[in-house]
Amino acid sequence: MAGGPKSLVVLDFDYTIVETCYDQSLVKLLAVPLPDDLKALYLVETSWTAYMNGLLSFLHEQGITSDVIKQTVLESRPVKGMMELFQHFAQGQYEVIILSDANQLFIEWLLKDYGIYEQVEQVYANPVKCSDGKLIETYYHENQDWCSLSSKNLCKGKALKDHVEQKRASGVTYSRIIYIGDGENDYCPTLELSTGDYVFARKSFDLERKIKDNISEVAAKVFYWESGKEILQALQDIQQ
């Protein structure tokens, strides 16, 4: 297989690679309660990026520096078995990308801390900029209106399709796509997969429910997982 087409591995981040949603840890840094308007954003599923921006802004107002935020984010631990899975990716014919509605800066901090940053070809996530010491999360897609399955700031299906098409234009094709995720927003890219592809949906999370409710719409082979070791075993079985 050396020199042949690689498998494209696409991973979500929160609750797929990292076992946390770090906003809760950041809130604990505050000595005062969150404002009511910020609490309201937290309860609206489609306003997650707006909520994170509001939280980062409020942390800045309360004197919480980006260094303290980074230290807090780096307390997040990987999902069980994920580091063994990445060791497998490093040894095989894989190209690894991350496709996440989290922010790119936090993802890169954690990938470097876990020692797997160099294994990731590309991170598709919400960009972050720093203005006067304040972290500001921006949209990957600016108010997308073409996909009702996705949030307004990121359609993962389009991001995946664009990646594959850009690679094809440069002469790179894949033997298969392996999609690993957990959330409802991972369902849209699942529909982009073909019969030779694989989707790994985390057990007891929204992607599993969405796939089971619409199984006839999914062309790829479906696996359900609880740890990275289960994904690793399935990939080893596929290769045999």
C-alpha positions in Angstrom: 0.0 0.0 0.0 3.0 2.3 0.3 2.7 5.2 -2.1 -1.0 4.5 -2.7 -3.9 6.7 -1.8 -4.3 7.4 1.9 -7.4 7.2 4.0 -8.7 10.6 5.0 -9.5 10.7 8.8 -11.8 13.5 9.8 -12.3 14.1 13.5 -14.5 16.4 15.6 -12.8 17.8 18.6 -14.9 18.5 21.8 -16.1 15.1 23.2 -14.3 13.3 20.4 -10.6 14.0 21.0 -10.9 16.0 24.2 -13.2 14.8 27.1 -14.6 18.2 28.0 -16.3 21.4 26.9 -13.9 23.9 28.4 -16.3 26.8 28.7 -17.4 25.3 32.1 -13.8 25.5 33.4 -13.5 29.1 32.2 -16.6 30.1 34.0 -15.1 28.8 37.2 -12.3 31.4 36.9 -14.9 34.2 37.5 -15.4 35.7 40.9 -18.8 37.1 39.8 -21.9 35.5 38.2 -22.3 35.5 34.4 -24.6 38.3 33.2 -28.2 37.3 32.3 -27.8 38.0 28.6 -24.7 35.7 28.5 -26.6 33.0 30.3 -29.4 33.3 27.7 -27.0 32.8 24.9 -25.7 29.6 26.6 -29.2 28.1 26.4 -29.6 28.8 22.6 -27.9 26.0 20.7 -27.4 28.1 17.5 -25.6 30.8 19.4 -22.6 28.9 20.8 -20.0 31.0 19.0 -21.8 34.2 20.2 -21.8 32.7 23.7 -18.1 31.9 23.6 -17.3 35.4 22.3 -19.4 36.9 25.1 -17.6 34.7 27.7 -14.1 35.6 26.4 -15.0 39.3 26.4 -16.4 39.0 30.0 -13.3 37.2 31.2 -11.2 40.0 29.7 -13.3 42.6 31.5 -12.8 40.7 34.8 -9.0 40.8 34.3 -8.6 37.1 33.3 -5.6 37.1 30.9 -5.1 34.9 27.8 -2.3 33.1 29.7 -4.7 32.1 32.5 -7.3 31.0 29.9 -4.6 28.9 28.1 -3.5 27.3 31.4 -7.2 26.4 32.1 -7.8 25.0 28.6 -4.7 22.8 28.9 -6.2 21.1 32.0 -8.6 19.3 29.5 -7.8 15.6 29.1 -8.2 13.5 26.0 -10.9 11.0 25.5 -9.9 7.5 26.6 -7.9 5.7 24.0 -7.5 8.7 21.6 -3.7 8.9 22.0 -3.4 5.2 21.1 -5.5 5.9 18.0 -3.3 8.8 17.0 -0.3 6.5 17.3 -1.9 4.2 14.8 -2.6 7.1 12.5 1.1 8.0 12.6 2.1 4.5 11.5 -0.4 4.1 8.7 -1.6 5.5 5.4 -3.7 8.3 6.8 -4.2 12.0 6.4 -5.8 13.5 9.5 -7.8 16.7 9.6 -10.0 18.2 12.4 -13.4 19.7 11.6 -14.9 21.4 14.7 -17.2 24.1 15.7 -14.8 24.9 18.6 -12.2 27.7 18.2 -9.0 27.0 16.4 -6.7 28.5 19.0 -7.9 26.2 21.8 -7.6 23.2 19.5 -4.1 24.0 18.5 -3.1 24.6 22.2 -4.4 21.1 23.1 -3.0 19.3 20.1 0.5 20.7 20.9 0.1 19.8 24.6 -0.9 16.2 23.6 2.0 15.9 21.2 -0.1 15.2 18.2 -0.1 18.7 16.5 2.3 17.6 13.7 0.0 14.6 12.8 -2.8 16.9 11.8 -2.8 18.1 8.3 -5.4 20.9 8.7 -7.7 22.3 11.4 -11.0 23.6 10.1 -12.6 25.6 13.0 -13.6 29.0 14.1 -10.6 31.4 13.8 -9.5 33.4 16.8 -7.8 36.8 16.9 -6.4 38.8 19.7 -7.4 42.5 20.0 -6.0 44.6 22.9 -5.4 41.4 24.9 -8.9 40.1 24.3 -9.5 36.8 22.4 -12.2 37.1 19.8 -13.7 34.1 18.1 -14.9 34.6 14.5 -17.0 32.5 12.1 -15.6 29.9 9.8 -18.6 30.4 7.5 -20.1 33.9 7.8 -23.9 33.3 8.4 -24.2 30.3 6.1 -27.8 29.8 4.9 -27.5 26.8 2.6 -27.6 24.0 5.3 -30.4 23.6 7.8 -28.5 20.8 9.5 -25.7 23.1 10.6 -25.0 26.1 12.7 -24.9 29.5 10.9 -21.1 29.8 11.4 -20.0 26.3 10.1 -21.4 23.7 7.7 -19.1 20.8 8.3 -20.4 19.0 5.2 -19.3 21.9 2.9 -16.0 22.2 4.7 -15.3 18.5 4.1 -16.5 18.6 0.5 -14.3 21.7 -0.1 -11.2 19.9 1.4 -11.7 16.8 -0.8 -12.2 18.9 -3.9 -9.2 21.1 -3.2 -7.0 18.0 -2.7 -8.4 16.4 -5.9 -7.5 19.6 -7.8 -3.9 19.2 -6.7 -3.8 15.5 -7.7 -4.6 13.9 -4.3 -7.3 11.4 -3.9 -8.3 9.2 -1.0 -9.0 5.5 -0.7 -11.8 6.1 1.8 -13.0 8.7 4.3 -13.2 7.8 8.0 -15.4 10.3 10.0 -15.2 10.3 13.8 -17.6 12.5 15.8 -20.2 12.8 18.4 -22.5 15.8 17.9 -25.6 16.5 15.8 -23.5 18.9 13.7 -21.5 15.9 12.6 -24.5 14.5 10.8 -24.3 16.8 7.8 -20.7 15.6 6.8 -21.9 12.0 7.4 -24.3 12.5 4.5 -21.3 13.4 2.3 -19.8 9.9 2.8 -20.1 7.1 0.2 -20.5 3.3 0.6 -16.8 2.8 0.8 -16.4 5.2 3.7 -16.9 4.8 7.5 -18.5 6.9 10.2 -17.8 6.4 13.9 -20.4 7.9 16.1 -19.8 8.1 19.9 -22.3 6.1 21.9 -24.9 8.0 23.9 -24.3 11.3 22.0 -26.4 13.1 19.5 -24.7 11.8 16.3 -25.6 8.3 17.3 -29.3 9.2 17.8 -29.4 11.2 14.6 -28.0 8.4 12.5 -30.3 5.8 14.1 -33.3 8.0 13.4 -32.2 8.4 9.7 -30.2 5.3 9.0 -31.5 4.9 5.5 -30.0 8.2 4.6 -26.4 7.2 5.5 -24.5 5.4 2.8 -21.3 4.8 4.8 -20.6 1.9 7.1 -21.6 2.9 10.7 -19.7 2.0 13.9 -20.6 3.2 17.4 -17.8 3.7 19.9 -17.1 4.6 23.6 -13.3 4.8 23.5 -10.5 5.4 20.9 -9.4 1.8 21.4 -12.7 0.6 19.9 -12.1 2.7 16.8 -8.5 1.4 16.6 -9.7 -2.2 16.7 -12.3 -1.5 14.1 -9.7 0.1 11.8 -7.3 -2.8 12.2 -10.2 -5.2 11.4 -11.0 -3.2 8.2 -7.4 -3.4 7.1 -7.3 -7.2 7.4 
